Amino acid sequence: MNLIPIAEKVGAIARRAGEAVLEIYNQEEDFEVEKKEDDSPLTRADRKANQVICEGLEELDLDFPVISEENKEIPYEQRKDYEYFWLVDPLDGTKEFIKRNGEFTINIALIKADRPVLGVVYVPVPDELYWAVDRAGAFMVQRGEVLKLQAASFSMSDEGLKVVTSRSHLNDATKDFVDELVQPDTVAKGSSLKFIVLAKGGAHVYPRLGPTMEWDTGAAQIILEEAGGGIQVESSGEPLRYNKENLKNPHFIAYGDVVEDAV
């Protein structure tokens, strides 16, 4: 199956979802006050983006099921035998959406068995689209220009490594990891943009020693991998795997292009 033309179509779907989100994002409402209401702007943006994405994926006529943050309650007994499935986060970076700082994304991945083989991350506010296909490279599309992504090469013993940290979820374990590095420089980002900055070579390492879900990482993982980086489970050093019985990710470390034998 040639995934490149499919990735192009998925990119168009992500853009449509982004347009739907921006209609709500640009309204003059106090998101902070309303965020806990069932019909909050955030909830409406999530649901609308999810609807646009699910309808768009269905139109591709590939007959792959969808697991997303909005329809996550598919029993494991039903999904454990999926060969391919879509993994979707219709609005990643809810705190960033509420703060209106622009650091939120639409994430769509195609998973084959337990690993991503296609990923699209769309950033609506600067209108940037990132995509990757297994063994075909990772790319950024901005203002009609297509740029190939390449993660930065480095050693973990280097001085001044740029470490990506969550803008909204920084804990003591992450601080301890950063303290082990030599004069590190931290870069705060929201949503899946933490992986994207690694894929673009703008930072070197992102320790996530706190909770995430599979839809938070699937699309960005293949983009980072195709740019020369990767994501390792903290406890085992293995790549993140998908469609687990529990959709919560283990703690992990995301890297750019590490040039030493072990990290």
KELUMLUM-31008 format. One record per residue (C-alpha): residue in three letters; x, y, z. Coordinates in steps of 0.25 Angstrom, whole numbers, padded with zeros to 4 digits, always signed. Layout:
# KELUMLUM-31008
alaXYZ ...
# end
This chain:
# KELUMLUM-31008
met+0000+0000+0000 asn+0006+0013-0004 leu+0004+0022+0008 ile+0009+0036+0002 pro-0004+0039-0006 ile-0012+0035+0006 ala-0003+0044+0015 glu-0006+0056+0006 lys-0021+0053+0007 val-0020+0052+0022 gly-0013+0065+0023 ala-0025+0072+0016 ile-0034+0066+0026 ala-0026+0071+0037 arg-0026+0085+0031 arg-0041+0084+0030 ala-0042+0080+0045 gly-0032+0092+0048 glu-0042+0102+0041 ala-0053+0096+0050 val-0045+0098+0062 leu-0041+0112+0059 glu-0055+0117+0057 ile-0057+0114+0071 tyr-0043+0118+0076 asn-0045+0132+0070 gln-0058+0135+0077 glu-0058+0145+0088 glu-0061+0136+0099 asp-0055+0134+0113 phe-0050+0119+0111 glu-0044+0119+0125 val-0058+0121+0131 glu-0065+0112+0122 lys-0055+0100+0121 lys-0063+0091+0131 glu-0076+0093+0124 asp-0082+0082+0116 asp-0083+0092+0104 ser-0071+0099+0106 pro-0063+0105+0094 leu-0052+0094+0097 thr-0062+0083+0097 arg-0069+0088+0084 ala-0056+0089+0077 asp-0052+0075+0081 arg-0065+0069+0076 lys-0065+0077+0064 ala-0051+0074+0060 asn-0053+0059+0063 gln-0066+0059+0054 val-0058+0066+0042 ile-0047+0056+0044 cys-0056+0043+0045 glu-0064+0047+0033 gly-0052+0050+0025 leu-0045+0037+0028 glu-0058+0030+0025 glu-0058+0036+0011 leu-0044+0031+0008 asp-0051+0017+0007 leu-0040+0009+0014 asp-0049+0003+0024 phe-0040+0005+0036 pro-0046+0007+0050 val-0043+0020+0057 ile-0038+0021+0072 ser-0038+0035+0077 glu-0039+0043+0090 glu-0054+0045+0087 asn-0057+0031+0084 lys-0047+0023+0092 glu-0057+0013+0099 ile-0055+0002+0089 pro-0053-0011+0096 tyr-0039-0017+0095 glu-0045-0031+0091 gln-0051-0023+0079 arg-0038-0015+0075 lys-0027-0025+0079 asp-0027-0031+0065 tyr-0027-0019+0057 glu-0017-0019+0046 tyr-0018-0004+0043 phe-0025+0007+0050 trp-0026+0022+0051 leu-0021+0028+0064 val-0027+0042+0066 asp-0025+0054+0075 pro-0035+0064+0070 leu-0029+0075+0079 asp-0016+0073+0086 gly-0012+0084+0096 thr-0025+0087+0103 lys-0018+0096+0113 glu-0011+0103+0101 phe-0025+0105+0094 ile-0031+0111+0107 lys-0019+0121+0109 arg-0020+0124+0094 asn-0005+0123+0092 gly-0006+0115+0079 glu+0002+0103+0083 phe-0009+0093+0080 thr-0010+0082+0069 ile-0018+0073+0061 asn-0012+0059+0061 ile-0015+0047+0052 ala-0007+0034+0051 leu-0009+0021+0044 ile-0004+0010+0052 lys+0000-0004+0046 ala-0001-0014+0057 asp+0006-0007+0069 arg+0014+0004+0062 pro+0011+0017+0054 val+0014+0016+0039 leu+0008+0030+0035 gly+0006+0042+0043 val+0000+0056+0041 val+0001+0068+0051 tyr-0006+0081+0047 val-0003+0094+0055 pro-0015+0103+0052 val-0010+0116+0057 pro+0003+0117+0049 asp-0003+0108+0038 glu+0008+0098+0038 leu+0006+0084+0034 tyr+0016+0073+0037 trp+0015+0059+0032 ala+0023+0046+0030 val+0021+0032+0024 asp+0030+0020+0028 arg+0043+0020+0021 ala+0039+0032+0013 gly+0044+0043+0021 ala+0037+0054+0030 phe+0033+0068+0024 met+0028+0081+0028 val+0018+0089+0018 gln+0017+0104+0021 arg+0012+0115+0011 gly+0013+0104+0000 glu+0027+0101+0002 val+0031+0087+0006 leu+0043+0085+0015 lys+0050+0072+0019 leu+0052+0070+0034 gln+0065+0066+0040 ala+0067+0064+0055 ala+0079+0070+0061 ser+0091+0060+0064 phe+0097+0061+0078 ser+0103+0053+0090 met+0096+0052+0103 ser+0109+0057+0109 asp+0109+0070+0101 glu+0108+0083+0108 gly+0096+0092+0106 leu+0086+0082+0101 lys+0073+0088+0098 val+0062+0080+0106 val+0048+0081+0103 thr+0038+0081+0115 ser+0023+0082+0115 arg+0018+0096+0117 ser+0007+0091+0126 his+0012+0078+0132 leu+0026+0079+0138 asn+0028+0070+0150 asp+0040+0066+0159 ala+0044+0054+0151 thr+0046+0063+0139 lys+0054+0073+0147 asp+0063+0062+0152 phe+0066+0057+0138 val+0069+0071+0133 asp+0078+0073+0145 glu+0087+0061+0141 leu+0091+0068+0128 val+0102+0078+0126 gln+0097+0092+0126 pro+0084+0089+0119 asp+0075+0099+0113 thr+0060+0097+0114 val+0050+0100+0104 ala+0035+0100+0108 lys+0025+0095+0098 gly+0011+0090+0098 ser+0004+0078+0091 ser+0011+0070+0081 leu+0019+0082+0077 lys+0029+0076+0087 phe+0033+0065+0077 ile+0032+0074+0065 val+0043+0083+0071 leu+0052+0071+0072 ala+0049+0067+0058 lys+0052+0081+0053 gly+0066+0080+0060 gly+0062+0092+0069 ala+0064+0083+0082 his+0071+0070+0086 val+0063+0062+0096 tyr+0049+0062+0102 pro+0047+0054+0115 arg+0032+0051+0118 leu+0032+0045+0131 gly+0017+0047+0134 pro+0004+0042+0128 thr+0001+0042+0113 met-0009+0034+0104 glu-0006+0027+0091 trp-0013+0038+0083 asp-0004+0048+0089 thr+0009+0042+0082 gly+0005+0033+0070 ala+0006+0043+0059 ala+0018+0051+0065 gln+0025+0038+0067 ile+0026+0034+0052 ile+0030+0049+0049 leu+0041+0049+0059 glu+0046+0035+0055 glu+0046+0039+0040 ala+0054+0051+0043 gly+0065+0043+0050 gly+0060+0043+0064 gly+0052+0033+0073 ile+0044+0031+0085 gln+0049+0020+0096 val+0041+0015+0108 glu+0049+0020+0120 ser+0049+0006+0127 ser+0053-0003+0115 gly+0059+0006+0104 glu+0048+0000+0094 pro+0040+0008+0085 leu+0026+0012+0089 arg+0016+0002+0084 tyr+0001+0004+0081 asn-0012-0003+0083 lys-0009-0008+0097 glu-0020-0012+0106 asn-0018+0000+0114 leu-0016+0012+0104 lys-0008+0020+0114 asn+0007+0021+0110 pro+0018+0018+0119 his+0028+0028+0123 phe+0037+0031+0111 ile+0049+0039+0106 ala+0048+0045+0092 tyr+0062+0048+0085 gly+0067+0055+0073 asp+0079+0048+0066 val+0087+0042+0077 val+0101+0039+0072 glu+0106+0030+0083 asp+0103+0015+0085 ala+0094+0016+0097 val+0086+0027+0103 
# end
